[in-house]
């Protein structure tokens, strides 16, 4: 199968995939080498970014969580965010988004610490995030409190390959050590 003949089947599979698809899986399904698939995926990703085009596309192909997946283009994140948060399509409440952000940036973290940071009880919200596969128990503190962290599903949904790709917190916010000291004083 020629490279150009691979595009249609690859795109069709990626459009229906509920999780990232790796090159080996695509190669197996399409009966070609993983190297051919990898080259075509990279070419599609570059094409979708709109390189050399006056009007970039509204979607892009990203390599995340060990595979490839189609996402809305980063250039339109503000528009997509307004649509998702401001419509009936909202998937997470504001409380869940805030709690998820605390967990993502401070993990591993206990419910008690999350509650202190947010100033409200987060038990129900953490259960919801766990039920949706975005958060998981990662261990215990010496006192026996459960610790929570984000999952690979979280990375996938956010379009990240690792937590190091999270947007840095604003430079005017205190660092983690200063936050810990402040929290202990309270």
Backbone as CSV, one residue per row, in Angstrom:
resi,resn,N_x,N_y,N_z,CA_x,CA_y,CA_z,C_x,C_y,C_z
1,UNK,0.855,-1.170,0.000,0.000,0.000,0.000,0.903,1.235,0.000
2,UNK,0.677,2.160,-0.928,1.507,3.352,-1.015,1.206,4.281,0.162
3,UNK,2.153,5.205,0.407,1.985,6.118,1.535,0.691,6.923,1.438
4,UNK,0.378,7.419,0.233,-0.837,8.222,0.088,-2.093,7.385,0.291
5,UNK,-2.002,6.098,0.031,-3.163,5.231,0.243,-3.352,4.916,1.728
6,UNK,-2.331,5.179,2.533,-2.424,4.946,3.969,-3.192,6.059,4.690
7,UNK,-3.187,7.249,4.127,-3.777,8.402,4.807,-5.245,8.191,5.164
8,UNK,-6.033,7.793,4.228,-7.461,7.610,4.479,-7.743,6.619,5.593
9,UNK,-7.181,5.411,5.508,-7.434,4.445,6.584,-6.903,4.905,7.946
10,UNK,-5.740,5.549,7.946,-5.194,6.044,9.215,-6.137,7.087,9.812
11,UNK,-6.556,8.047,8.994,-7.460,9.087,9.483,-8.775,8.496,9.985
12,UNK,-9.315,7.532,9.253,-10.587,6.912,9.648,-10.461,6.224,11.006
13,UNK,-9.367,5.515,11.210,-9.155,4.816,12.481,-8.989,5.828,13.611
14,UNK,-8.188,6.870,13.378,-7.953,7.868,14.423,-9.224,8.628,14.800
15,UNK,-10.122,8.797,13.845,-11.368,9.509,14.133,-12.285,8.720,15.072
16,UNK,-12.214,7.415,15.058,-13.110,6.615,15.899,-12.429,6.073,17.154
17,UNK,-11.111,6.241,17.239,-10.366,5.704,18.386,-10.704,6.487,19.647
18,UNK,-10.960,5.769,20.735,-11.285,6.424,22.000,-10.040,6.683,22.844
19,UNK,-8.901,6.212,22.382,-7.635,6.424,23.076,-6.525,6.482,22.037
20,UNK,-5.340,6.973,22.409,-4.260,7.039,21.424,-3.951,5.663,20.826
21,UNK,-3.633,5.675,19.543,-3.340,4.447,18.805,-1.870,4.473,18.414
22,UNK,-1.144,3.391,18.711,0.276,3.404,18.368,0.513,2.899,16.943
23,UNK,1.679,3.215,16.421,2.033,2.882,15.037,2.014,1.375,14.805
24,UNK,2.399,0.594,15.793,2.423,-0.860,15.631,1.015,-1.420,15.441
25,UNK,0.063,-0.885,16.189,-1.328,-1.328,16.061,-1.876,-0.983,14.680
26,UNK,-1.608,0.237,14.220,-2.042,0.640,12.884,-1.371,-0.209,11.812
27,UNK,-0.082,-0.473,11.991,0.661,-1.284,11.023,0.075,-2.682,10.921
28,UNK,-0.274,-3.248,12.065,-0.856,-4.590,12.087,-2.192,-4.620,11.347
29,UNK,-3.042,-3.648,11.608,-4.365,-3.579,10.984,-4.257,-3.350,9.479
30,UNK,-3.315,-2.481,9.089,-3.200,-2.109,7.677,-2.229,-2.983,6.886
31,UNK,-1.528,-3.871,7.564,-0.637,-4.795,6.881,0.586,-4.152,6.258
32,UNK,1.126,-3.140,6.924,2.343,-2.474,6.454,3.315,-2.351,7.622
33,UNK,4.507,-1.841,7.358,5.500,-1.723,8.427,5.172,-0.558,9.356
34,UNK,5.600,-0.696,10.582,5.404,0.371,11.565,6.179,1.619,11.156
35,UNK,7.314,1.447,10.479,8.091,2.604,10.012,7.301,3.402,8.986
36,UNK,6.592,2.708,8.080,5.763,3.406,7.089,4.637,4.178,7.781
37,UNK,4.029,3.547,8.773,2.940,4.199,9.514,3.476,5.404,10.267
38,UNK,4.614,5.225,10.942,5.197,6.325,11.704,5.509,7.516,10.796
39,UNK,6.083,7.250,9.634,6.395,8.331,8.686,5.117,9.040,8.233
40,UNK,4.072,8.286,7.961,2.818,8.883,7.514,2.146,9.683,8.633
41,UNK,2.200,9.171,9.868,1.634,9.899,11.007,2.344,11.235,11.198
42,UNK,3.645,11.230,11.087,4.411,12.472,11.254,4.117,13.455,10.117
43,UNK,3.962,12.933,8.897,3.620,13.792,7.761,2.221,14.400,7.951
44,UNK,1.271,13.584,8.407,-0.085,14.085,8.661,-0.069,15.138,9.768
45,UNK,0.681,14.874,10.836,0.750,15.830,11.949,1.277,17.169,11.458
46,UNK,2.310,17.133,10.640,2.879,18.364,10.089,1.874,19.073,9.181
47,UNK,1.202,18.303,8.344,0.196,18.871,7.439,-0.947,19.515,8.221
48,UNK,-1.416,18.846,9.262,-2.531,19.357,10.044,-2.179,20.644,10.787
49,UNK,-0.901,20.825,11.098,-0.490,22.047,11.776,-0.605,23.263,10.871
50,UNK,-0.840,23.012,9.578,-1.066,24.116,8.656,0.193,24.803,8.199
51,UNK,1.320,24.105,8.275,2.577,24.709,7.855,2.489,25.133,6.401
52,UNK,2.706,26.427,6.170,2.668,26.962,4.823,1.263,27.290,4.330
53,UNK,0.253,27.179,5.191,-1.124,27.467,4.799,-1.571,28.781,5.411
54,UNK,-2.437,29.493,4.710,-2.973,30.751,5.232,-3.972,30.510,6.358
55,UNK,-4.715,29.416,6.286,-5.754,29.123,7.259,-5.473,27.774,7.916
56,UNK,-4.897,27.795,9.132,-4.623,26.524,9.801,-5.911,25.766,10.112
57,UNK,-5.791,24.477,10.202,-6.948,23.629,10.494,-7.365,23.753,11.951
58,UNK,-8.558,23.324,12.220,-9.090,23.370,13.577,-8.732,22.148,14.391
59,UNK,-7.969,21.248,13.825,-7.564,20.047,14.548,-6.106,19.758,14.253
60,UNK,-5.528,18.916,15.109,-4.142,18.507,14.912,-3.970,17.074,15.379
61,UNK,-2.928,16.460,14.890,-2.587,15.093,15.255,-1.403,15.170,16.209
62,UNK,-1.578,14.593,17.406,-0.518,14.655,18.414,-0.120,13.263,18.859
63,UNK,1.152,13.137,19.176,1.678,11.914,19.764,1.604,12.084,21.278
64,UNK,0.751,11.302,21.924,0.536,11.402,23.365,0.355,10.023,23.979
65,UNK,0.778,9.879,25.209,0.530,8.665,25.993,0.824,7.385,25.218
66,UNK,1.906,7.377,24.454,2.327,6.173,23.756,1.631,5.900,22.438
67,UNK,0.893,6.854,21.913,0.199,6.654,20.642,-0.139,7.988,19.997
68,UNK,-1.013,7.941,19.011,-1.408,9.129,18.255,-2.903,9.340,18.371
69,UNK,-3.296,10.613,18.448,-4.712,10.933,18.558,-4.983,12.303,17.949
70,UNK,-6.186,12.493,17.424,-6.592,13.773,16.858,-7.220,14.617,17.965
71,UNK,-6.786,15.887,18.044,-7.279,16.835,19.037,-7.668,18.130,18.340
72,UNK,-8.441,18.956,19.035,-8.694,20.295,18.505,-7.370,21.054,18.562
73,UNK,-7.173,21.973,17.621,-5.918,22.710,17.523,-5.723,23.611,18.734
74,UNK,-4.488,23.671,19.206,-4.159,24.510,20.361,-4.493,25.973,20.087
75,UNK,-4.378,26.379,18.827,-4.657,27.773,18.463,-6.097,28.172,18.776
76,UNK,-6.984,27.194,18.886,-8.389,27.473,19.133,-8.832,27.032,20.522
77,UNK,-7.878,26.849,21.417,-8.184,26.359,22.767,-9.165,27.265,23.491
78,UNK,-9.024,28.586,23.324,-9.931,29.500,24.028,-11.371,29.345,23.535
79,UNK,-11.563,29.185,22.246,-12.903,29.016,21.673,-13.507,27.683,22.118
80,UNK,-12.710,26.627,22.037,-13.186,25.303,22.439,-13.506,25.312,23.933
81,UNK,-12.655,25.957,24.730,-12.896,26.048,26.166,-14.199,26.742,26.484
82,UNK,-14.478,27.852,25.797,-15.745,28.553,26.019,-16.925,27.677,25.630
83,UNK,-16.781,26.924,24.555,-17.864,26.045,24.113,-18.113,24.946,25.143
84,UNK,-17.041,24.296,25.599,-17.189,23.165,26.518,-17.676,23.628,27.890
85,UNK,-17.072,24.684,28.432,-17.438,25.135,29.772,-18.771,25.872,29.762
86,UNK,-19.047,26.599,28.706,-20.248,27.417,28.682,-21.449,26.782,28.037
87,UNK,-21.434,25.486,27.835,-22.572,24.842,27.188,-22.993,23.608,27.960
88,UNK,-24.019,22.970,27.449,-24.497,21.741,28.080,-23.532,20.585,27.871
89,UNK,-22.468,20.805,27.084,-21.479,19.767,26.830,-20.418,19.687,27.926
90,UNK,-20.530,20.550,28.945,-19.532,20.572,30.005,-19.425,19.195,30.651
91,UNK,-18.229,18.748,30.806,-18.012,17.419,31.347,-17.645,17.434,32.826
92,UNK,-16.976,18.494,33.255,-16.586,18.595,34.653,-17.062,19.932,35.208
93,UNK,-17.480,19.921,36.467,-17.898,21.157,37.124,-16.671,22.017,37.411
94,UNK,-16.912,23.267,37.755,-15.815,24.165,38.122,-15.064,23.602,39.322
95,UNK,-15.795,23.052,40.293,-15.159,22.464,41.475,-14.261,21.293,41.083
96,UNK,-14.726,20.462,40.142,-13.929,19.322,39.701,-12.678,19.787,38.962
97,UNK,-12.810,20.817,38.134,-11.655,21.341,37.403,-10.620,21.921,38.369
98,UNK,-11.085,22.644,39.375,-10.172,23.221,40.358,-9.461,22.127,41.149
99,UNK,-10.214,21.128,41.563,-9.631,20.020,42.323,-8.631,19.256,41.465
100,UNK,-8.975,19.020,40.216,-8.075,18.321,39.292,-6.780,19.110,39.105
101,UNK,-6.875,20.424,39.024,-5.681,21.256,38.880,-4.784,21.143,40.120
102,UNK,-5.392,21.166,41.301,-4.614,21.028,42.535,-3.888,19.685,42.538
103,UNK,-4.590,18.628,42.181,-3.983,17.300,42.173,-2.861,17.231,41.140
104,UNK,-3.115,17.756,39.947,-2.115,17.690,38.877,-0.821,18.396,39.272
105,UNK,-0.938,19.563,39.900,0.250,20.343,40.232,0.914,19.947,41.546
106,UNK,0.172,19.322,42.462,0.733,19.037,43.790,0.849,17.554,44.101
107,UNK,0.638,16.673,43.146,0.625,15.240,43.407,1.988,14.704,43.817
108,UNK,2.014,13.649,44.628,0.865,13.015,45.270,0.367,13.887,46.423
109,UNK,-0.944,13.898,46.599,-1.556,14.788,47.589,-2.766,14.104,48.220
110,UNK,-2.972,14.374,49.500,-4.105,13.782,50.226,-5.347,14.652,50.069
111,UNK,-6.497,14.060,50.355,-7.756,14.820,50.309,-7.732,15.980,51.296
112,UNK,-7.147,15.756,52.454,-7.089,16.808,53.467,-6.334,18.020,52.945
113,UNK,-5.204,17.773,52.296,-4.416,18.897,51.749,-5.164,19.577,50.611
114,UNK,-5.849,18.799,49.776,-6.635,19.394,48.686,-7.722,20.288,49.284
115,UNK,-8.399,19.779,50.330,-9.460,20.548,50.999,-8.917,21.840,51.591
116,UNK,-7.721,21.776,52.182,-7.115,22.982,52.758,-6.820,24.004,51.669
117,UNK,-6.285,23.552,50.559,-5.949,24.465,49.458,-7.205,25.090,48.886
118,UNK,-8.240,24.279,48.672,-9.472,24.778,48.054,-10.401,25.442,49.063
119,UNK,-10.263,25.111,50.335,-11.113,25.714,51.353,-12.487,25.084,51.466
120,UNK,-12.685,23.926,50.846,-13.962,23.214,50.900,-13.704,21.715,50.949
121,UNK,-14.707,20.966,51.358,-14.621,19.513,51.352,-14.591,19.019,49.910
122,UNK,-13.670,18.118,49.601,-13.512,17.649,48.220,-13.773,16.150,48.056
123,UNK,-14.305,15.506,49.099,-14.498,14.052,49.038,-15.312,13.623,47.821
124,UNK,-16.459,14.251,47.608,-17.317,13.883,46.484,-16.670,14.182,45.141
125,UNK,-15.970,15.296,45.067,-15.314,15.679,43.807,-14.203,14.691,43.474
126,UNK,-13.415,14.300,44.470,-12.334,13.339,44.228,-12.926,12.000,43.772
127,UNK,-14.030,11.578,44.387,-14.683,10.335,43.947,-15.127,10.436,42.494
128,UNK,-15.679,11.591,42.115,-16.101,11.800,40.722,-14.911,11.724,39.778
129,UNK,-13.808,12.371,40.135,-12.610,12.353,39.291,-12.046,10.937,39.169
130,UNK,-12.123,10.173,40.261,-11.672,8.779,40.212,-12.594,7.956,39.314
131,UNK,-13.892,8.170,39.428,-14.858,7.418,38.616,-14.660,7.706,37.130
132,UNK,-14.218,8.899,36.812,-13.975,9.268,35.414,-12.588,8.872,34.933
133,UNK,-11.802,8.277,35.822,-10.489,7.778,35.426,-9.413,8.834,35.297
134,UNK,-9.654,10.021,35.852,-8.678,11.103,35.741,-7.709,11.140,36.920
135,UNK,-8.132,10.544,38.043,-7.357,10.548,39.281,-7.359,9.128,39.834
136,UNK,-6.258,8.777,40.501,-6.165,7.459,41.126,-5.417,7.558,42.440
137,UNK,-5.611,6.549,43.291,-4.842,6.471,44.527,-3.426,6.062,44.153
138,UNK,-2.453,6.772,44.748,-1.056,6.486,44.408,-0.254,5.967,45.587
139,UNK,-0.856,5.932,46.765,-0.131,5.450,47.939,-0.770,5.957,49.208
140,UNK,0.007,5.865,50.283,-0.457,6.295,51.605,0.602,7.172,52.255
141,UNK,0.156,8.121,53.081,1.081,8.903,53.888,1.490,8.042,55.079
142,UNK,2.525,8.438,55.813,2.897,7.666,57.021,1.750,7.538,58.013
143,UNK,0.818,8.517,58.012,-0.314,8.454,58.940,-1.470,7.611,58.398
144,UNK,-1.338,7.136,57.160,-2.366,6.279,56.572,-3.343,6.972,55.648
145,UNK,-3.188,8.275,55.432,-4.076,8.998,54.510,-3.753,8.589,53.070
146,UNK,-4.787,8.445,52.293,-4.589,8.083,50.883,-4.047,9.276,50.111
147,UNK,-3.131,8.971,49.177,-2.571,9.996,48.301,-3.152,9.815,46.907
148,UNK,-3.326,10.923,46.204,-3.930,10.899,44.879,-3.012,11.564,43.857
149,UNK,-3.122,11.071,42.635,-2.388,11.641,41.515,-3.199,11.459,40.248
150,UNK,-2.743,12.083,39.194,-3.442,11.972,37.913,-3.071,10.670,37.218
151,UNK,-3.880,10.288,36.242,-3.701,9.029,35.511,-3.215,9.294,34.093
152,UNK,-2.921,8.212,33.383,-2.568,8.339,31.967,-3.777,8.849,31.174
153,UNK,-4.972,8.550,31.635,-6.195,9.076,31.005,-6.221,10.605,31.090
154,UNK,-5.786,11.145,32.219,-5.682,12.595,32.371,-4.718,13.158,31.332
155,UNK,-3.537,12.534,31.217,-2.561,12.989,30.222,-3.158,12.953,28.821
156,UNK,-3.843,11.867,28.526,-4.448,11.705,27.201,-5.477,12.799,26.937
157,UNK,-6.375,13.014,27.890,-7.426,14.017,27.709,-6.849,15.429,27.575
158,UNK,-5.741,15.670,28.263,-5.111,16.984,28.208,-4.168,17.117,27.008
159,UNK,-3.906,16.014,26.312,-3.008,16.062,25.157,-1.552,16.204,25.558
160,UNK,-1.189,15.612,26.688,0.169,15.711,27.206,0.861,14.361,27.154
161,UNK,2.186,14.383,27.027,2.927,13.129,27.118,3.427,12.903,28.540
162,UNK,3.588,14.000,29.299,4.006,13.878,30.693,3.562,15.117,31.465
163,UNK,3.631,15.029,32.774,3.232,16.149,33.626,4.165,17.342,33.465
164,UNK,5.371,17.107,32.982,6.312,18.212,32.793,5.812,19.198,31.740
165,UNK,4.833,18.796,30.943,4.275,19.673,29.920,3.148,20.561,30.444
166,UNK,2.775,20.404,31.712,1.757,21.292,32.293,2.250,22.722,32.215
167,UNK,1.353,23.632,31.958,1.701,25.047,31.905,2.228,25.448,33.274
168,UNK,3.368,26.136,33.316,3.898,26.540,34.625,2.934,27.478,35.336
169,UNK,2.923,27.370,36.662,2.112,28.291,37.450,2.681,29.693,37.283
170,UNK,1.832,30.672,37.442,2.247,32.066,37.253,3.486,32.365,38.094
171,UNK,4.427,33.107,37.539,5.674,33.378,38.246,5.504,34.161,39.540
172,UNK,4.395,34.872,39.708,4.207,35.649,40.928,3.616,34.831,42.070
173,UNK,3.250,33.575,41.819,2.743,32.723,42.891,3.914,32.153,43.672
174,UNK,3.726,31.911,44.960,4.812,31.320,45.738,5.112,29.906,45.251
175,UNK,6.362,29.479,45.434,6.731,28.127,45.017,6.146,27.102,45.992
176,UNK,6.315,25.833,45.687,5.704,24.757,46.477,6.168,24.791,47.925
177,UNK,7.463,25.077,48.169,7.967,25.121,49.545,7.301,26.247,50.330
178,UNK,7.159,27.400,49.699,6.513,28.539,50.362,5.051,28.229,50.654
179,UNK,4.378,27.539,49.706,2.986,27.142,49.934,2.876,26.177,51.098
180,UNK,3.827,25.223,51.189,3.825,24.272,52.306,3.971,24.993,53.639
181,UNK,4.911,25.958,53.705,5.128,26.716,54.938,3.877,27.521,55.299
182,UNK,3.278,28.175,54.318,2.065,28.953,54.544,0.935,28.076,55.042
183,UNK,0.801,26.895,54.426,-0.258,25.958,54.807,-0.068,25.504,56.252
184,UNK,1.180,25.244,56.670,1.446,24.800,58.033,1.142,25.905,59.044
185,UNK,1.366,27.176,58.641,1.065,28.282,59.530,-0.428,28.430,59.767
186,UNK,-1.227,28.087,58.741,-2.681,28.190,58.883,-3.173,27.080,59.745
